[in-house]
Every structure is written in C-alpha cells, then in structure tokens.
C-alpha cells in the first residue's frame, strides 16, 4: 500500500512537472509570437515612414511655387512623424562625377585626391578604354589582349557603365579603391560637368584649377547666398567654370532618407530619383547603407 501511495505521489509530481513545462513553453511561445508581431509592426511603421517621406519629398521638389519648392542643393529637411522623426537630404545627382561622361581631367583630379599612391593615369586610361566603343588601347590603358594577359576571363565592355559598381570590373579598380571612390561617382547625371549647387568639398577640389581653399571659400559663399535667397555665383572659381554648371531644375535627384522611430535603431535609405514632367517619378537606384553594427560583423 505504501509503495502504491509513493508511486501515486511520483505520478502527481511528474504530471505537475509536465504541466509546468507545457505552461512555461506556452508562455515562452506567446512572448516570442508577441515579439515577432511587435517587430513586424515596427517594420511596417518604418516602411510607412520611409514611403511617406519619399512621396513628400517628391511633392516638395515638384512645387511650382519657387519660394516653397525644395532645391536639390544638399540641404536636409526634417519631417516630424507621430512616432519619431524623419530627415530627408536632397541633392542633384549631377553633384557627383559621371564616370561615363566626365573628361579625364575630372577623373584624374578625383582619383589623385582619394588615392594618392595609385597609378592615376593608368586607372583613368583603363576606365576610358572600358567605356569607349573602340578597341584602340590608350597609352596606359587596357583592351581585350591586356585583360587576357592579366588572367581575366573577360575584356572591356566598350560601352557605357550601367552602374557605378561595374567600375569594379575595370582593370586596376580593386575593392579598396572602389570603396574610396564610389560615394563621389554616378552613371545617372549624364553630364560631363559637376553641378556646383550641391557638390561637396572633395568633388569640387577634383576640378582642375580649384584648390581645396578655393572650394572651401566657394562653399561658404554658396551657403550664405542660399540662406539669403540670393543667386549663387561661380565668379570665384574663374576658368574652372567650364567643368561646372548651376542647374537648379535638376531632374535626377540623389535622396537620402533617415527615419528615427521610438525604440528602434535609425534606418537610412538612399535613392536616385528621375523626376518626370507629369509629377510622377522613377527610382533609378536604391541602396541601404550598412549600419555600424552590420559593418562591424
């Protein structure tokens, strides 16, 4: 009888343990599902804020009222939201150097600044041989034979680059060089010139005849003129003006949107937008820069 009672006690204890485990597992599953649901809601909120900011920026860029219309000049605009804030920075894509249209002087100026130890002429010649439509080798460039001799399984496209990342296939442009150059390059402006209205210090300093001090002075004058609602002048850049333009009606826009929602890490997206005359737009490129935590992994 005692043994039966002891066995019964063991069964009760075992049943309680099983029930406790099941309950704990259920509670854990509920917490997990709740967290997944919360993460999903947060992701939807972030997507909605990003989409709303993009649409609002397009609207502001298309306004007919010149006093209210946003300019693609590199300035940032804050957009309050119900659950945080959003910042939109817009500049002309022409503020970068177009690797399909830029003259070699601009390419040499940029590479010399960013890669002081690199063979500048060799890199520029290789890029020109890649983008031109002939098989004539530039003095320090590379065509089909040079690629084959170097062990490549392909030769130059002899055509325009379809994206800035394609530059990584051009002989001499390794990953480190690409990382340094990419922020300053584009294939979408389709202009041999740089739009000085939104160009940054380093890009302006790549222009022949413009020193870093010249670029700094121009940017300071540009900021003062724009803050006062005055026209920006290129007079201080003298003969270098042939490499520049000042279009305020650029239709190819580089847009960076950063959302900061409560209890979430900041999210940043970059777009290249083609504005259309009918008020609509086309997304030419879209990238999500790696977050600091992702870069560290």
C-alpha positions, 0 to 999 in steps of 0.5 A: 500500500505504501509503495502504491501511495509513493508511486501515486505521489511520483505520478502527481509530481511528474504530471505537475512537472509536465504541466509546468513545462507545457505552461512555461513553453506556452508562455515562452511561445506567446512572448516570442509570437508577441515579439515577432508581431511587435517587430513586424509592426515596427517594420511596417511603421518604418516602411510607412515612414520611409514611403511617406517621406519619399512621396513628400519629398517628391511633392516638395521638389515638384512645387511650382511655387519657387519660394516653397519648392525644395532645391536639390542643393544638399540641404536636409529637411526634417519631417516630424512623424507621430512616432519619431522623426524623419530627415530627408537630404536632397541633392542633384545627382549631377553633384557627383562625377559621371564616370561615363561622361566626365573628361579625364581631367575630372577623373584624374583630379578625383582619383589623385585626391582619394588615392594618392599612391595609385597609378592615376593615369593608368586607372583613368586610361583603363576606365576610358578604354572600358567605356569607349566603343573602340578597341584602340588601347590608350597609352596606359590603358587596357583592351581585350589582349591586356585583360587576357594577359592579366588572367581575366576571363573577360575584356572591356565592355566598350560601352557605357557603365550601367552602374557605378559598381561595374567600375569594379570590373575595370582593370586596376579598380580593386575593392579598396579603391572602389570603396574610396571612390564610389560615394563621389561617382554616378552613371545617372547625371549624364553630364560631363560637368559637376553641378556646383549647387550641391557638390561637396568639398572633395568633388569640387577640389577634383576640378582642375584649377580649384584648390581645396581653399578655393572650394572651401571659400566657394562653399561658404559663399554658396551657403550664405547666398542660399540662406539669403535667397540670393543667386549663387555665383561661380565668379570665384572659381574663374576658368574652372567654370567650364567643368561646372554648371548651376542647374537648379531644375535638376531632374535626377535627384540623389535622396537620402532618407533617415527615419528615427522611430521610438525604440528602434535603431535609425534606418537610412535609405538612399535613392536616385530619383528621375523626376518626370514632367507629369509629377510622377517619378522613377527610382533609378537606384536604391541602396541601404547603407550598412549600419555600424553594427552590420559593418562591424560583423 
